[in-house]
Structures are given as structure tokens and as C-alpha cells.
Amino acid sequence: MSHLDPEQIALIALGEPASDDDTAHLAACADCSLELAELRRTVLVGKSTLGMGGLETPPDRVWDRIVAEIDEAGVPVAAVDSAPVADTGRSDGGADTKRDASPRRTLSKMLFTLAASAAVILAVVGTWALVRPAEVVEVASASLLAFPDHPGAEGSAVVVEGEDGEKLVRVELDDDEPTDGFREVWLITADATAIVSLGILEGSEGEFAVPEDVDLRDYVLVDISQEPQDGDPTHSGDSIVRGELDFA
């Protein structure tokens, strides 16, 4: 069985009405119908980007991968010869013996090439956008100094804000591991009249979400305490390190 001209399949994928003969052929030929379905998906991908607005510029490594993907896919990048060739038409209902390279055909070939290239680019850039690390901004930091009962201890705290506005406190503590009890991270107001627990520090570092109703301009002290296993949720009064946040 002969197949439809690839350029005609591309025109149908772009919205050109199919002739009765082409429709009948597509219904009977699995290869041509599969090619048409793939091209239509490519066209849909291209149309779906029209309302996306401004896109971020990916790093150079992403463009290097795009070039590699295009090379592997065998997408032509040379200029298309638009010189017309005589069309003998169809004598028996089969495929053309010579094809019309009119400007309209040339345009469809160029659109097919651009659509194939766009599909590769969108796949690579879209994947990069999904896996790239979320952007965070450092908004404050503090050096945590030791209390007299814990000589030699030291730590640090950094507050970062994500794209969604959530603030996180990242703390590090350099001190001997406790033989019993646990360490807890706190936020305390400058006058020590209010205190909020962020959670238990397991190991030497941790990351804690700041409650939405806590204003870090008020709760400027970061404290790490030694807590006994006594079931009391309040601060034990045994602070290991503490420091005041310095806002960037």
C-alpha cells in the first residue's frame, strides 16, 4: 500500500481539510494515521504555549541538551528549496509520482520542521522547569553563642523565604550529642516575654517552618535548648546557644 505524502499529513495536522481519498486512506493505513496523530500532538503542544507569557531563560546546559536532542532526532535545519516541480497528478488514485513544491507546500514543510524542533525544546525546557531547585532568598541570619553551662558550643541560624512566601529557619549546632533528653529550637521575642517552639533538633542541623502568625521582626532570638524527657512542653531554661537575627 502506498502512503500519503508526509507534507499532506502535516497540512492535515495543522488543520487543513482532508480530501475524501485522504480520509479513506487514513482509515485503512495504520502507519499514516499514527504519523498524523503524532503530528497533531506536536501541534497541540505548540498551541498550548501561546498563553504562557514570559518564560525564564534556562542555563547553557539546557540549550546544549536541546541541540543534542535535535541532532539525535534528525530534524533538518538547512534551508528548504522552494523551486516548483511539475505535478503529474494521480493516474490511479495512488500517491503522486512527482510532488508539488509550491510555496504552500514549502510553508508546510517549514512548519513541520519548526513543530518538531519546538516539541524537543518544550520537552527539555519543561523538564528543566519541573526539576530545577525552588528559588529561595535569605532574609536573616544569626550566630548562636554558647551559654556558660555549655562551653565550646556554637551554632548558626539562617532564615530563607521561598517563592510561595513560606519562611524556614535552618539551624546548625556544634556541640556534643546529649546522653539523655533532646534539643529543641525556639523563637523568642527580644524582651523574652513570648516564646514559640519550632521543633526538635535531630542531629547537628535541621530546617523548621516559621508559623504564619509569627513575625520574625518581633521574634528575633533563635534559641536551642537542652530538654529532659519529662513531658513538659515549656522551655527547660537550659539554653545551649542563642543569637539575634540580623536582617539582610
N, C-alpha and C positions, 0 to 999 in steps of 0.2 A: 504494500500500500504506500502510495506517495504521501508526502506530508505537506502541510500548509507552509507557505513562505514565512520564515521567522519574523520578518518585518510586518507581515499582515497580522500575525498573532500579537505583536507588540501594539499595533494600532487598535486592535480589539480590546486589549488590556487597558489601553488609555481611554477607552470609551467610544471608539469608532464602531458603528453598527456592523454586525457580521452579515454577509450575504447568506441566502438560503443554502447554497452549496457549502460555504464555510461552516455554517451551523450543523449541517448534516455530517460533515467530516469530523467536526469536534465531538459529535455524539458517538461516532464509531471508532475514533482513534484515541487510544489511551495516552500515547506519547504527546500528541498536540494538546489535548485537554489538560494534561499535567503541566506542560510548559505555560499554558495560558493561566492556570491557577497560580503558579509561582510568580508570574509577572504581575498579576492582579494584586497579590500580597505586597509585592515591591512598591507598586503604585500607591496602595493604601498607606504603607509606611511613610512614603514621601509626603502624602497629603496630610497625614496626622501631625507633621511638624510645623504646619503653616501658622498655627496659633500659639506656638511655644514661646514666642518672644525672644529676648536676648539669651544666648547660651554662653556659658563660661568657656574660656579658652583652655583646652586640655594641655598638659605639658608635652614637650617634644617627643617623649617616648610613645605617647598615644599616636601621634602622626606617623612616627616610624612604623608602628604596627599596622596602621591603615595602609601605608604603601606596600608593606609585605603582604597583607591580605589581598590587595588588588592584584599584585603580581601573581599570587597563587591562584586567584580566580580567573586569570587570563583575560581581564577586562581590557579591551583595546583603548589606547589613548591617542593614537595617531589621528590626524585629520581625515574625515570621510570624504572620498571622492564623489562629487555631486554631478559628474558628467552623465547626461542621459544616455540610456541604452535602449535600442528599439525593443518593443514589446510585441511578440508574435501572437499573444493571447493564448487561450486554451482551445485545443482542437478536439479533445475528447473528454473534457470535464476534469482532467488531471491537473498536475502542477504546471506552471508556466515553464516553457523551455528557456526563456530569457526573462529577466526581471526588469521592471521599470525602476530606474534610479532617479526619478523626478525629485524636485526639491521637497515634495511632501514625504516621499519615501526616505530621503536623506534626513529630514527632520525626525521621522520616527526612529531611524537608526541612532541618531544622536540622543534622543530622549531615552531610548533603551539603554544606551551606554551610561548616561547620567543616572538613570534609575538604579542600575546595577551598582555603580560606584557609590551612590547615596546610601544604598542598603548596607554596604560594607562599612561606610563611615558611621552611619547611625548605630549599627550594631556595636562597633568598637567604642565610640564615644558614650553610648548609652550604658554599656557595661562599666566603663570607667566611672561614670557618674554614680552608678549604684554602689561600687566597691570602694570609692575614694573615702578617705577618712573625713569625718564630720569636722567642720570648721569650728574651732573654739578660740576664745580670746581671753587672755589673762587679765583679770581686773584688780587683783590684790595679792599680796604675799606677806609672809611674816617669818622671822627667825624665832624659833621656840627655844627659850633658855631654861636651864635646869633649876629646880628648887633645891634648897640645901640638903634635903633628905635623899636626893638622887644626884650626887656629884658625878660629873662626867657625861651625864645625859645631854643630848641636844636633838633638835628636830627642825623641821621646816613645814610651812603650810602655803599652798598656792590655791587661789580661788580662780576658777575659769568659768566662762559663760558660753553655752552652746548656742547654735543657730536658733533653737526654739526658746531661748531665754532662760533655760534652766541653769542654775549655778551649782557648781560642785566644789567641794573642798578636798584637795589632795594633800595628805599629810605623810611625812616620813619621820620616823623616830629611831635614833641610835642610842640604844640602852640595852642592858641585859634583859633577857626574857624573864618574866615573872615565874617564880616557882609555884605560886598559887594565885588565885584570883584572875583578873583580866584588866586590860587597858580600855579606857573609854574616851571618846573625843567629844569636846564640848565647845559651844559658842557662848561667850559671856559678855554682858554689857560692860562699858568702861568703868562704871561705878559699882560693878559686881552686884547689882540689885536684881538681875534676871539672868537665867542660865537655860540653855537648851542642849539636850543631848543629840549628837549626830549619829552615834552608834559605837559599836565595839571595834577596836582596832585589833585585827588578827595579823600577827607578824609585825614586820617593821614598817609597812606602808599600807595605805588604804585610801579609798575615794568615797566621799559621802555627799549626798544631795542636801542642799540647803532648803529647809521648808519654805514654801511660798510666802508665809506670813512673817518671815524673819528678815528684817532689814539689816544688812551687814554694816551699814553706817552706824547702827546702834550696837550691834553685837560684834564688836571689833576685836575681842580677845579670843584666841584659839588656845584651848587647854587640853592636855592629855593627862588623864589621872590613872592611878592605880586603884582598882576596885576589888573589894573582897566578895566572895560568894555568899552574901548574906541576904539576898533577896530585896535589898533596899535600892530603889531606882534613883535616889538622890546622889549627888556628888559626895564622895567619901571624905573630901577635904585633903586627900593625899595627892597633890598635883606633882607630876613628873617634870613636865615642861609647860611653858606658857609664853605667848608672844602676841603683840598687837599687829593687826593688819595694816599694811601700808598700801593705799590705793594708787593704781597707776594713773 
